[in-house]
Amino acid sequence: MRGHVALLSKKITYTNSEWREFENEIRGQVASLNKKFEDLNKEQKRLNKLLRSVLKLLSANITEKGQGQGQTAPHVSSSQEINVEG
């Protein structure tokens, strides 16, 4: 714990040129991260568009498979059923 206290109490000084260099380095890193975020956002939009296309194709495929297989019987409520015992 004493090491931490000693580090906190130690005064660190920078020259103006060192500070400007540090600021420029940070700005460069921020710009790089912003570019990466923009690229990720573009890729996410592209993948979302692709996913929507795949879902549309799957939906169309399911609809086509449902056609031509005969129709289902109309719904008959229990009060309309004819009871045939044989």
PDB file of N, CA, C and O in Angstrom:
ATOM      1  N   MET A   1       0.820  -1.187   0.000  1.00  0.00           N
ATOM      2  CA  MET A   1       0.000   0.000   0.000  1.00  0.00           C
ATOM      3  C   MET A   1       0.865   1.252   0.000  1.00  0.00           C
ATOM      4  O   MET A   1       0.493   2.256  -0.608  1.00  0.00           O
ATOM      5  N   ARG A   2       2.002   1.212   0.664  1.00  0.00           N
ATOM      6  CA  ARG A   2       2.873   2.382   0.710  1.00  0.00           C
ATOM      7  C   ARG A   2       3.367   2.761  -0.677  1.00  0.00           C
ATOM      8  O   ARG A   2       3.528   3.941  -0.988  1.00  0.00           O
ATOM      9  N   GLY A   3       3.609   1.741  -1.518  1.00  0.00           N
ATOM     10  CA  GLY A   3       4.068   2.020  -2.877  1.00  0.00           C
ATOM     11  C   GLY A   3       3.056   2.840  -3.654  1.00  0.00           C
ATOM     12  O   GLY A   3       3.419   3.740  -4.412  1.00  0.00           O
ATOM     13  N   HIS A   4       1.777   2.519  -3.460  1.00  0.00           N
ATOM     14  CA  HIS A   4       0.721   3.265  -4.140  1.00  0.00           C
ATOM     15  C   HIS A   4       0.659   4.704  -3.645  1.00  0.00           C
ATOM     16  O   HIS A   4       0.500   5.635  -4.434  1.00  0.00           O
ATOM     17  N   VAL A   5       0.785   4.877  -2.339  1.00  0.00           N
ATOM     18  CA  VAL A   5       0.740   6.224  -1.769  1.00  0.00           C
ATOM     19  C   VAL A   5       1.921   7.031  -2.277  1.00  0.00           C
ATOM     20  O   VAL A   5       1.783   8.206  -2.619  1.00  0.00           O
ATOM     21  N   ALA A   6       3.085   6.394  -2.324  1.00  0.00           N
ATOM     22  CA  ALA A   6       4.274   7.096  -2.805  1.00  0.00           C
ATOM     23  C   ALA A   6       4.090   7.511  -4.259  1.00  0.00           C
ATOM     24  O   ALA A   6       4.499   8.606  -4.648  1.00  0.00           O
ATOM     25  N   LEU A   7       3.476   6.643  -5.069  1.00  0.00           N
ATOM     26  CA  LEU A   7       3.249   6.994  -6.466  1.00  0.00           C
ATOM     27  C   LEU A   7       2.275   8.154  -6.590  1.00  0.00           C
ATOM     28  O   LEU A   7       2.453   9.026  -7.441  1.00  0.00           O
ATOM     29  N   LEU A   8       1.257   8.172  -5.759  1.00  0.00           N
ATOM     30  CA  LEU A   8       0.271   9.244  -5.823  1.00  0.00           C
ATOM     31  C   LEU A   8       0.860  10.578  -5.376  1.00  0.00           C
ATOM     32  O   LEU A   8       0.481  11.631  -5.890  1.00  0.00           O
ATOM     33  N   SER A   9       1.770  10.535  -4.436  1.00  0.00           N
ATOM     34  CA  SER A   9       2.339  11.782  -3.932  1.00  0.00           C
ATOM     35  C   SER A   9       3.474  12.298  -4.811  1.00  0.00           C
ATOM     36  O   SER A   9       3.883  13.450  -4.666  1.00  0.00           O
ATOM     37  N   LYS A  10       3.988  11.479  -5.712  1.00  0.00           N
ATOM     38  CA  LYS A  10       5.085  11.893  -6.590  1.00  0.00           C
ATOM     39  C   LYS A  10       4.550  12.841  -7.655  1.00  0.00           C
ATOM     40  O   LYS A  10       3.552  12.547  -8.313  1.00  0.00           O
ATOM     41  N   LYS A  11       5.208  13.961  -7.817  1.00  0.00           N
ATOM     42  CA  LYS A  11       4.773  14.957  -8.792  1.00  0.00           C
ATOM     43  C   LYS A  11       5.406  14.640 -10.146  1.00  0.00           C
ATOM     44  O   LYS A  11       6.619  14.459 -10.252  1.00  0.00           O
ATOM     45  N   ILE A  12       4.568  14.576 -11.173  1.00  0.00           N
ATOM     46  CA  ILE A  12       5.043  14.293 -12.522  1.00  0.00           C
ATOM     47  C   ILE A  12       4.852  15.552 -13.349  1.00  0.00           C
ATOM     48  O   ILE A  12       3.764  16.128 -13.374  1.00  0.00           O
ATOM     49  N   THR A  13       5.891  15.970 -14.012  1.00  0.00           N
ATOM     50  CA  THR A  13       5.788  17.175 -14.842  1.00  0.00           C
ATOM     51  C   THR A  13       6.092  16.831 -16.289  1.00  0.00           C
ATOM     52  O   THR A  13       6.899  15.949 -16.581  1.00  0.00           O
ATOM     53  N   TYR A  14       5.428  17.545 -17.187  1.00  0.00           N
ATOM     54  CA  TYR A  14       5.625  17.365 -18.619  1.00  0.00           C
ATOM     55  C   TYR A  14       5.973  18.708 -19.229  1.00  0.00           C
ATOM     56  O   TYR A  14       5.507  19.754 -18.778  1.00  0.00           O
ATOM     57  N   THR A  15       6.794  18.662 -20.252  1.00  0.00           N
ATOM     58  CA  THR A  15       7.036  19.885 -21.017  1.00  0.00           C
ATOM     59  C   THR A  15       5.872  20.073 -21.973  1.00  0.00           C
ATOM     60  O   THR A  15       5.103  19.141 -22.212  1.00  0.00           O
ATOM     61  N   ASN A  16       5.740  21.267 -22.519  1.00  0.00           N
ATOM     62  CA  ASN A  16       4.658  21.535 -23.467  1.00  0.00           C
ATOM     63  C   ASN A  16       4.737  20.612 -24.677  1.00  0.00           C
ATOM     64  O   ASN A  16       3.712  20.116 -25.145  1.00  0.00           O
ATOM     65  N   SER A  17       5.933  20.380 -25.182  1.00  0.00           N
ATOM     66  CA  SER A  17       6.069  19.520 -26.360  1.00  0.00           C
ATOM     67  C   SER A  17       5.708  18.076 -26.024  1.00  0.00           C
ATOM     68  O   SER A  17       5.105  17.388 -26.847  1.00  0.00           O
ATOM     69  N   GLU A  18       6.066  17.605 -24.829  1.00  0.00           N
ATOM     70  CA  GLU A  18       5.693  16.247 -24.422  1.00  0.00           C
ATOM     71  C   GLU A  18       4.174  16.130 -24.294  1.00  0.00           C
ATOM     72  O   GLU A  18       3.586  15.123 -24.689  1.00  0.00           O
ATOM     73  N   TRP A  19       3.547  17.170 -23.738  1.00  0.00           N
ATOM     74  CA  TRP A  19       2.098  17.157 -23.581  1.00  0.00           C
ATOM     75  C   TRP A  19       1.409  17.163 -24.936  1.00  0.00           C
ATOM     76  O   TRP A  19       0.440  16.431 -25.138  1.00  0.00           O
ATOM     77  N   ARG A  20       1.895  17.981 -25.870  1.00  0.00           N
ATOM     78  CA  ARG A  20       1.321  18.015 -27.225  1.00  0.00           C
ATOM     79  C   ARG A  20       1.481  16.671 -27.917  1.00  0.00           C
ATOM     80  O   ARG A  20       0.575  16.209 -28.610  1.00  0.00           O
ATOM     81  N   GLU A  21       2.634  16.048 -27.729  1.00  0.00           N
ATOM     82  CA  GLU A  21       2.869  14.725 -28.321  1.00  0.00           C
ATOM     83  C   GLU A  21       1.878  13.706 -27.749  1.00  0.00           C
ATOM     84  O   GLU A  21       1.326  12.886 -28.482  1.00  0.00           O
ATOM     85  N   PHE A  22       1.661  13.768 -26.435  1.00  0.00           N
ATOM     86  CA  PHE A  22       0.700  12.880 -25.777  1.00  0.00           C
ATOM     87  C   PHE A  22      -0.713  13.135 -26.309  1.00  0.00           C
ATOM     88  O   PHE A  22      -1.438  12.188 -26.615  1.00  0.00           O
ATOM     89  N   GLU A  23      -1.107  14.404 -26.420  1.00  0.00           N
ATOM     90  CA  GLU A  23      -2.430  14.748 -26.953  1.00  0.00           C
ATOM     91  C   GLU A  23      -2.602  14.237 -28.376  1.00  0.00           C
ATOM     92  O   GLU A  23      -3.647  13.682 -28.717  1.00  0.00           O
ATOM     93  N   ASN A  24      -1.591  14.420 -29.199  1.00  0.00           N
ATOM     94  CA  ASN A  24      -1.663  13.956 -30.591  1.00  0.00           C
ATOM     95  C   ASN A  24      -1.781  12.439 -30.667  1.00  0.00           C
ATOM     96  O   ASN A  24      -2.506  11.904 -31.506  1.00  0.00           O
ATOM     97  N   GLU A  25      -1.064  11.753 -29.786  1.00  0.00           N
ATOM     98  CA  GLU A  25      -1.148  10.290 -29.762  1.00  0.00           C
ATOM     99  C   GLU A  25      -2.562   9.845 -29.378  1.00  0.00           C
ATOM    100  O   GLU A  25      -3.120   8.934 -29.990  1.00  0.00           O
ATOM    101  N   ILE A  26      -3.132  10.491 -28.366  1.00  0.00           N
ATOM    102  CA  ILE A  26      -4.497  10.158 -27.936  1.00  0.00           C
ATOM    103  C   ILE A  26      -5.485  10.465 -29.052  1.00  0.00           C
ATOM    104  O   ILE A  26      -6.373   9.656 -29.323  1.00  0.00           O
ATOM    105  N   ARG A  27      -5.353  11.610 -29.701  1.00  0.00           N
ATOM    106  CA  ARG A  27      -6.251  11.965 -30.811  1.00  0.00           C
ATOM    107  C   ARG A  27      -6.158  10.939 -31.935  1.00  0.00           C
ATOM    108  O   ARG A  27      -7.170  10.567 -32.530  1.00  0.00           O
ATOM    109  N   GLY A  28      -4.940  10.486 -32.222  1.00  0.00           N
ATOM    110  CA  GLY A  28      -4.755   9.467 -33.252  1.00  0.00           C
ATOM    111  C   GLY A  28      -5.444   8.163 -32.886  1.00  0.00           C
ATOM    112  O   GLY A  28      -6.063   7.517 -33.732  1.00  0.00           O
ATOM    113  N   GLN A  29      -5.332   7.782 -31.616  1.00  0.00           N
ATOM    114  CA  GLN A  29      -5.981   6.550 -31.161  1.00  0.00           C
ATOM    115  C   GLN A  29      -7.500   6.682 -31.204  1.00  0.00           C
ATOM    116  O   GLN A  29      -8.199   5.736 -31.569  1.00  0.00           O
ATOM    117  N   VAL A  30      -8.013   7.858 -30.830  1.00  0.00           N
ATOM    118  CA  VAL A  30      -9.460   8.092 -30.880  1.00  0.00           C
ATOM    119  C   VAL A  30      -9.949   8.037 -32.322  1.00  0.00           C
ATOM    120  O   VAL A  30     -10.984   7.434 -32.605  1.00  0.00           O
ATOM    121  N   ALA A  31      -9.209   8.664 -33.236  1.00  0.00           N
ATOM    122  CA  ALA A  31      -9.590   8.641 -34.653  1.00  0.00           C
ATOM    123  C   ALA A  31      -9.583   7.210 -35.187  1.00  0.00           C
ATOM    124  O   ALA A  31     -10.466   6.823 -35.953  1.00  0.00           O
ATOM    125  N   SER A  32      -8.587   6.431 -34.781  1.00  0.00           N
ATOM    126  CA  SER A  32      -8.504   5.034 -35.213  1.00  0.00           C
ATOM    127  C   SER A  32      -9.697   4.232 -34.693  1.00  0.00           C
ATOM    128  O   SER A  32     -10.286   3.441 -35.430  1.00  0.00           O
ATOM    129  N   LEU A  33     -10.050   4.437 -33.432  1.00  0.00           N
ATOM    130  CA  LEU A  33     -11.209   3.733 -32.863  1.00  0.00           C
ATOM    131  C   LEU A  33     -12.499   4.158 -33.546  1.00  0.00           C
ATOM    132  O   LEU A  33     -13.361   3.322 -33.814  1.00  0.00           O
ATOM    133  N   ASN A  34     -12.642   5.452 -33.832  1.00  0.00           N
ATOM    134  CA  ASN A  34     -13.843   5.924 -34.533  1.00  0.00           C
ATOM    135  C   ASN A  34     -13.970   5.269 -35.898  1.00  0.00           C
ATOM    136  O   ASN A  34     -15.067   4.885 -36.305  1.00  0.00           O
ATOM    137  N   LYS A  35     -12.856   5.138 -36.608  1.00  0.00           N
ATOM    138  CA  LYS A  35     -12.863   4.495 -37.921  1.00  0.00           C
ATOM    139  C   LYS A  35     -13.287   3.032 -37.787  1.00  0.00           C
ATOM    140  O   LYS A  35     -14.071   2.529 -38.592  1.00  0.00           O
ATOM    141  N   LYS A  36     -12.763   2.358 -36.765  1.00  0.00           N
ATOM    142  CA  LYS A  36     -13.126   0.953 -36.548  1.00  0.00           C
ATOM    143  C   LYS A  36     -14.613   0.821 -36.233  1.00  0.00           C
ATOM    144  O   LYS A  36     -15.272  -0.099 -36.717  1.00  0.00           O
ATOM    145  N   PHE A  37     -15.147   1.743 -35.419  1.00  0.00           N
ATOM    146  CA  PHE A  37     -16.578   1.710 -35.107  1.00  0.00           C
ATOM    147  C   PHE A  37     -17.415   1.953 -36.352  1.00  0.00           C
ATOM    148  O   PHE A  37     -18.443   1.303 -36.541  1.00  0.00           O
ATOM    149  N   GLU A  38     -16.990   2.877 -37.203  1.00  0.00           N
ATOM    150  CA  GLU A  38     -17.708   3.131 -38.455  1.00  0.00           C
ATOM    151  C   GLU A  38     -17.704   1.892 -39.336  1.00  0.00           C
ATOM    152  O   GLU A  38     -18.728   1.527 -39.914  1.00  0.00           O
ATOM    153  N   ASP A  39     -16.544   1.245 -39.435  1.00  0.00           N
ATOM    154  CA  ASP A  39     -16.441   0.025 -40.240  1.00  0.00           C
ATOM    155  C   ASP A  39     -17.338  -1.085 -39.680  1.00  0.00           C
ATOM    156  O   ASP A  39     -18.008  -1.789 -40.435  1.00  0.00           O
ATOM    157  N   LEU A  40     -17.345  -1.232 -38.356  1.00  0.00           N
ATOM    158  CA  LEU A  40     -18.209  -2.243 -37.734  1.00  0.00           C
ATOM    159  C   LEU A  40     -19.679  -1.934 -37.977  1.00  0.00           C
ATOM    160  O   LEU A  40     -20.471  -2.842 -38.227  1.00  0.00           O
ATOM    161  N   ASN A  41     -20.045  -0.666 -37.907  1.00  0.00           N
ATOM    162  CA  ASN A  41     -21.429  -0.266 -38.141  1.00  0.00           C
ATOM    163  C   ASN A  41     -21.844  -0.581 -39.580  1.00  0.00           C
ATOM    164  O   ASN A  41     -22.944  -1.083 -39.815  1.00  0.00           O
ATOM    165  N   LYS A  42     -20.967  -0.286 -40.539  1.00  0.00           N
ATOM    166  CA  LYS A  42     -21.255  -0.600 -41.944  1.00  0.00           C
ATOM    167  C   LYS A  42     -21.408  -2.106 -42.138  1.00  0.00           C
ATOM    168  O   LYS A  42     -22.311  -2.562 -42.840  1.00  0.00           O
ATOM    169  N   GLU A  43     -20.522  -2.871 -41.513  1.00  0.00           N
ATOM    170  CA  GLU A  43     -20.579  -4.333 -41.635  1.00  0.00           C
ATOM    171  C   GLU A  43     -21.859  -4.867 -40.999  1.00  0.00           C
ATOM    172  O   GLU A  43     -22.485  -5.779 -41.540  1.00  0.00           O
ATOM    173  N   GLN A  44     -22.252  -4.308 -39.858  1.00  0.00           N
ATOM    174  CA  GLN A  44     -23.484  -4.743 -39.205  1.00  0.00           C
ATOM    175  C   GLN A  44     -24.686  -4.449 -40.094  1.00  0.00           C
ATOM    176  O   GLN A  44     -25.583  -5.285 -40.206  1.00  0.00           O
ATOM    177  N   LYS A  45     -24.722  -3.289 -40.722  1.00  0.00           N
ATOM    178  CA  LYS A  45     -25.828  -2.949 -41.621  1.00  0.00           C
ATOM    179  C   LYS A  45     -25.869  -3.910 -42.806  1.00  0.00           C
ATOM    180  O   LYS A  45     -26.941  -4.348 -43.223  1.00  0.00           O
ATOM    181  N   ARG A  46     -24.684  -4.236 -43.349  1.00  0.00           N
ATOM    182  CA  ARG A  46     -24.610  -5.168 -44.477  1.00  0.00           C
ATOM    183  C   ARG A  46     -25.123  -6.547 -44.064  1.00  0.00           C
ATOM    184  O   ARG A  46     -25.878  -7.182 -44.800  1.00  0.00           O
ATOM    185  N   LEU A  47     -24.709  -7.005 -42.883  1.00  0.00           N
ATOM    186  CA  LEU A  47     -25.147  -8.316 -42.411  1.00  0.00           C
ATOM    187  C   LEU A  47     -26.639  -8.330 -42.094  1.00  0.00           C
ATOM    188  O   LEU A  47     -27.312  -9.331 -42.340  1.00  0.00           O
ATOM    189  N   ASN A  48     -27.163  -7.236 -41.553  1.00  0.00           N
ATOM    190  CA  ASN A  48     -28.605  -7.158 -41.295  1.00  0.00           C
ATOM    191  C   ASN A  48     -29.392  -7.233 -42.600  1.00  0.00           C
ATOM    192  O   ASN A  48     -30.428  -7.895 -42.669  1.00  0.00           O
ATOM    193  N   LYS A  49     -28.899  -6.555 -43.628  1.00  0.00           N
ATOM    194  CA  LYS A  49     -29.558  -6.590 -44.940  1.00  0.00           C
ATOM    195  C   LYS A  49     -29.534  -8.015 -45.499  1.00  0.00           C
ATOM    196  O   LYS A  49     -30.533  -8.498 -46.032  1.00  0.00           O
ATOM    197  N   LEU A  50     -28.392  -8.676 -45.371  1.00  0.00           N
ATOM    198  CA  LEU A  50     -28.258 -10.058 -45.830  1.00  0.00           C
ATOM    199  C   LEU A  50     -29.211 -10.976 -45.059  1.00  0.00           C
ATOM    200  O   LEU A  50     -29.857 -11.841 -45.650  1.00  0.00           O
ATOM    201  N   LEU A  51     -29.293 -10.787 -43.758  1.00  0.00           N
ATOM    202  CA  LEU A  51     -30.192 -11.603 -42.942  1.00  0.00           C
ATOM    203  C   LEU A  51     -31.646 -11.396 -43.350  1.00  0.00           C
ATOM    204  O   LEU A  51     -32.407 -12.361 -43.427  1.00  0.00           O
ATOM    205  N   ARG A  52     -32.041 -10.152 -43.612  1.00  0.00           N
ATOM    206  CA  ARG A  52     -33.413  -9.895 -44.065  1.00  0.00           C
ATOM    207  C   ARG A  52     -33.682 -10.594 -45.390  1.00  0.00           C
ATOM    208  O   ARG A  52     -34.768 -11.138 -45.592  1.00  0.00           O
ATOM    209  N   SER A  53     -32.707 -10.587 -46.294  1.00  0.00           N
ATOM    210  CA  SER A  53     -32.872 -11.268 -47.582  1.00  0.00           C
ATOM    211  C   SER A  53     -33.043 -12.769 -47.389  1.00  0.00           C
ATOM    212  O   SER A  53     -33.891 -13.390 -48.030  1.00  0.00           O
ATOM    213  N   VAL A  54     -32.246 -13.345 -46.515  1.00  0.00           N
ATOM    214  CA  VAL A  54     -32.342 -14.782 -46.246  1.00  0.00           C
ATOM    215  C   VAL A  54     -33.705 -15.113 -45.643  1.00  0.00           C
ATOM    216  O   VAL A  54     -34.331 -16.104 -46.019  1.00  0.00           O
ATOM    217  N   LEU A  55     -34.162 -14.282 -44.708  1.00  0.00           N
ATOM    218  CA  LEU A  55     -35.473 -14.529 -44.100  1.00  0.00           C
ATOM    219  C   LEU A  55     -36.592 -14.420 -45.123  1.00  0.00           C
ATOM    220  O   LEU A  55     -37.549 -15.192 -45.072  1.00  0.00           O
ATOM    221  N   LYS A  56     -36.489 -13.478 -46.050  1.00  0.00           N
ATOM    222  CA  LYS A  56     -37.499 -13.358 -47.110  1.00  0.00           C
ATOM    223  C   LYS A  56     -37.499 -14.598 -47.992  1.00  0.00           C
ATOM    224  O   LYS A  56     -38.558 -15.114 -48.352  1.00  0.00           O
ATOM    225  N   LEU A  57     -36.295 -15.079 -48.343  1.00  0.00           N
ATOM    226  CA  LEU A  57     -36.203 -16.287 -49.164  1.00  0.00           C
ATOM    227  C   LEU A  57     -36.790 -17.494 -48.436  1.00  0.00           C
ATOM    228  O   LEU A  57     -37.517 -18.290 -49.029  1.00  0.00           O
ATOM    229  N   LEU A  58     -36.472 -17.624 -47.157  1.00  0.00           N
ATOM    230  CA  LEU A  58     -37.024 -18.739 -46.385  1.00  0.00           C
ATOM    231  C   LEU A  58     -38.538 -18.637 -46.291  1.00  0.00           C
ATOM    232  O   LEU A  58     -39.241 -19.640 -46.412  1.00  0.00           O
ATOM    233  N   SER A  59     -39.030 -17.451 -46.081  1.00  0.00           N
ATOM    234  CA  SER A  59     -40.477 -17.245 -45.992  1.00  0.00           C
ATOM    235  C   SER A  59     -41.153 -17.603 -47.311  1.00  0.00           C
ATOM    236  O   SER A  59     -42.192 -18.265 -47.317  1.00  0.00           O
ATOM    237  N   ALA A  60     -40.574 -17.173 -48.422  1.00  0.00           N
ATOM    238  CA  ALA A  60     -41.132 -17.491 -49.739  1.00  0.00           C
ATOM    239  C   ALA A  60     -41.081 -18.991 -49.989  1.00  0.00           C
ATOM    240  O   ALA A  60     -42.019 -19.558 -50.549  1.00  0.00           O
ATOM    241  N   ASN A  61     -40.006 -19.631 -49.584  1.00  0.00           N
ATOM    242  CA  ASN A  61     -39.846 -21.070 -49.775  1.00  0.00           C
ATOM    243  C   ASN A  61     -40.888 -21.835 -48.967  1.00  0.00           C
ATOM    244  O   ASN A  61     -41.457 -22.808 -49.461  1.00  0.00           O
ATOM    245  N   ILE A  62     -41.141 -21.416 -47.753  1.00  0.00           N
ATOM    246  CA  ILE A  62     -42.145 -22.084 -46.915  1.00  0.00           C
ATOM    247  C   ILE A  62     -43.527 -21.911 -47.525  1.00  0.00           C
ATOM    248  O   ILE A  62     -44.321 -22.852 -47.534  1.00  0.00           O
ATOM    249  N   THR A  63     -43.824 -20.720 -48.033  1.00  0.00           N
ATOM    250  CA  THR A  63     -45.122 -20.456 -48.657  1.00  0.00           C
ATOM    251  C   THR A  63     -45.314 -21.338 -49.879  1.00  0.00           C
ATOM    252  O   THR A  63     -46.393 -21.896 -50.076  1.00  0.00           O
ATOM    253  N   GLU A  64     -44.269 -21.470 -50.710  1.00  0.00           N
ATOM    254  CA  GLU A  64     -44.365 -22.304 -51.912  1.00  0.00           C
ATOM    255  C   GLU A  64     -44.584 -23.764 -51.547  1.00  0.00           C
ATOM    256  O   GLU A  64     -45.364 -24.454 -52.203  1.00  0.00           O
ATOM    257  N   LYS A  65     -43.909 -24.242 -50.515  1.00  0.00           N
ATOM    258  CA  LYS A  65     -44.062 -25.641 -50.123  1.00  0.00           C
ATOM    259  C   LYS A  65     -45.462 -25.907 -49.607  1.00  0.00           C
ATOM    260  O   LYS A  65     -45.965 -27.022 -49.742  1.00  0.00           O
ATOM    261  N   GLY A  66     -46.099 -24.908 -49.019  1.00  0.00           N
ATOM    262  CA  GLY A  66     -47.445 -25.073 -48.489  1.00  0.00           C
ATOM    263  C   GLY A  66     -48.493 -25.149 -49.573  1.00  0.00           C
ATOM    264  O   GLY A  66     -49.582 -25.671 -49.336  1.00  0.00           O
ATOM    265  N   GLN A  67     -48.198 -24.643 -50.757  1.00  0.00           N
ATOM    266  CA  GLN A  67     -49.168 -24.656 -51.853  1.00  0.00           C
ATOM    267  C   GLN A  67     -49.102 -25.984 -52.591  1.00  0.00           C
ATOM    268  O   GLN A  67     -48.040 -26.599 -52.687  1.00  0.00           O
ATOM    269  N   GLY A  68     -50.238 -26.422 -53.108  1.00  0.00           N
ATOM    270  CA  GLY A  68     -50.256 -27.616 -53.942  1.00  0.00           C
ATOM    271  C   GLY A  68     -50.248 -28.917 -53.165  1.00  0.00           C
ATOM    272  O   GLY A  68     -50.168 -29.987 -53.768  1.00  0.00           O
ATOM    273  N   GLN A  69     -50.326 -28.856 -51.869  1.00  0.00           N
ATOM    274  CA  GLN A  69     -50.320 -30.089 -51.088  1.00  0.00           C
ATOM    275  C   GLN A  69     -51.726 -30.442 -50.624  1.00  0.00           C
ATOM    276  O   GLN A  69     -51.910 -31.226 -49.693  1.00  0.00           O
ATOM    277  N   GLY A  70     -52.677 -29.871 -51.265  1.00  0.00           N
ATOM    278  CA  GLY A  70     -54.056 -30.141 -50.842  1.00  0.00           C
ATOM    279  C   GLY A  70     -54.471 -29.122 -49.806  1.00  0.00           C
ATOM    280  O   GLY A  70     -53.638 -28.505 -49.142  1.00  0.00           O
ATOM    281  N   GLN A  71     -55.749 -28.959 -49.684  1.00  0.00           N
ATOM    282  CA  GLN A  71     -56.231 -27.977 -48.735  1.00  0.00           C
ATOM    283  C   GLN A  71     -56.633 -28.666 -47.449  1.00  0.00           C
ATOM    284  O   GLN A  71     -57.014 -29.836 -47.437  1.00  0.00           O
ATOM    285  N   THR A  72     -56.540 -27.930 -46.396  1.00  0.00           N
ATOM    286  CA  THR A  72     -56.944 -28.491 -45.110  1.00  0.00           C
ATOM    287  C   THR A  72     -58.461 -28.469 -45.024  1.00  0.00           C
ATOM    288  O   THR A  72     -59.122 -27.679 -45.698  1.00  0.00           O
ATOM    289  N   ALA A  73     -58.990 -29.321 -44.208  1.00  0.00           N
ATOM    290  CA  ALA A  73     -60.447 -29.384 -44.029  1.00  0.00           C
ATOM    291  C   ALA A  73     -60.910 -28.109 -43.348  1.00  0.00           C
ATOM    292  O   ALA A  73     -60.205 -27.551 -42.508  1.00  0.00           O
ATOM    293  N   PRO A  74     -62.098 -27.654 -43.713  1.00  0.00           N
ATOM    294  CA  PRO A  74     -62.612 -26.449 -43.056  1.00  0.00           C
ATOM    295  C   PRO A  74     -62.844 -26.717 -41.577  1.00  0.00           C
ATOM    296  O   PRO A  74     -63.119 -27.846 -41.170  1.00  0.00           O
ATOM    297  N   HIS A  75     -62.730 -25.677 -40.794  1.00  0.00           N
ATOM    298  CA  HIS A  75     -62.913 -25.819 -39.348  1.00  0.00           C
ATOM    299  C   HIS A  75     -64.381 -26.104 -39.027  1.00  0.00           C
ATOM    300  O   HIS A  75     -65.288 -25.431 -39.515  1.00  0.00           O
ATOM    301  N   VAL A  76     -64.577 -27.103 -38.210  1.00  0.00           N
ATOM    302  CA  VAL A  76     -65.933 -27.464 -37.788  1.00  0.00           C
ATOM    303  C   VAL A  76     -65.960 -27.408 -36.274  1.00  0.00           C
ATOM    304  O   VAL A  76     -65.161 -28.063 -35.604  1.00  0.00           O
ATOM    305  N   SER A  77     -66.873 -26.632 -35.743  1.00  0.00           N
ATOM    306  CA  SER A  77     -66.961 -26.542 -34.285  1.00  0.00           C
ATOM    307  C   SER A  77     -67.589 -27.816 -33.734  1.00  0.00           C
ATOM    308  O   SER A  77     -68.218 -28.578 -34.469  1.00  0.00           O
ATOM    309  N   SER A  78     -67.417 -28.034 -32.467  1.00  0.00           N
ATOM    310  CA  SER A  78     -67.935 -29.266 -31.856  1.00  0.00           C
ATOM    311  C   SER A  78     -69.453 -29.340 -31.935  1.00  0.00           C
ATOM    312  O   SER A  78     -70.005 -30.439 -31.971  1.00  0.00           O
ATOM    313  N   SER A  79     -70.137 -28.215 -31.962  1.00  0.00           N
ATOM    314  CA  SER A  79     -71.608 -28.248 -32.049  1.00  0.00           C
ATOM    315  C   SER A  79     -72.070 -28.607 -33.456  1.00  0.00           C
ATOM    316  O   SER A  79     -73.218 -29.016 -33.632  1.00  0.00           O
ATOM    317  N   GLN A  80     -71.209 -28.466 -34.463  1.00  0.00           N
ATOM    318  CA  GLN A  80     -71.583 -28.776 -35.838  1.00  0.00           C
ATOM    319  C   GLN A  80     -71.205 -30.193 -36.239  1.00  0.00           C
ATOM    320  O   GLN A  80     -71.616 -30.675 -37.295  1.00  0.00           O
ATOM    321  N   GLU A  81     -70.428 -30.856 -35.404  1.00  0.00           N
ATOM    322  CA  GLU A  81     -69.970 -32.196 -35.764  1.00  0.00           C
ATOM    323  C   GLU A  81     -71.147 -33.165 -35.815  1.00  0.00           C
ATOM    324  O   GLU A  81     -72.095 -33.074 -35.035  1.00  0.00           O
ATOM    325  N   ILE A  82     -71.051 -34.071 -36.737  1.00  0.00           N
ATOM    326  CA  ILE A  82     -72.070 -35.116 -36.852  1.00  0.00           C
ATOM    327  C   ILE A  82     -71.514 -36.349 -36.173  1.00  0.00           C
ATOM    328  O   ILE A  82     -70.431 -36.828 -36.511  1.00  0.00           O
ATOM    329  N   ASN A  83     -72.242 -36.837 -35.244  1.00  0.00           N
ATOM    330  CA  ASN A  83     -71.797 -37.999 -34.503  1.00  0.00           C
ATOM    331  C   ASN A  83     -72.296 -39.250 -35.210  1.00  0.00           C
ATOM    332  O   ASN A  83     -73.496 -39.523 -35.250  1.00  0.00           O
ATOM    333  N   VAL A  84     -71.372 -39.990 -35.756  1.00  0.00           N
ATOM    334  CA  VAL A  84     -71.740 -41.221 -36.455  1.00  0.00           C
ATOM    335  C   VAL A  84     -71.164 -42.381 -35.667  1.00  0.00           C
ATOM    336  O   VAL A  84     -69.951 -42.507 -35.498  1.00  0.00           O
ATOM    337  N   GLU A  85     -72.055 -43.213 -35.196  1.00  0.00           N
ATOM    338  CA  GLU A  85     -71.588 -44.385 -34.465  1.00  0.00           C
ATOM    339  C   GLU A  85     -71.959 -45.611 -35.276  1.00  0.00           C
ATOM    340  O   GLU A  85     -73.075 -45.721 -35.784  1.00  0.00           O
ATOM    341  N   GLY A  86     -71.076 -46.472 -35.385  1.00  0.00           N
ATOM    342  CA  GLY A  86     -71.413 -47.590 -36.217  1.00  0.00           C
ATOM    343  C   GLY A  86     -70.947 -48.817 -35.671  1.00  0.00           C
ATOM    344  O   GLY A  86     -71.155 -49.875 -36.265  1.00  0.00           O
TER     345      GLY A  86
END
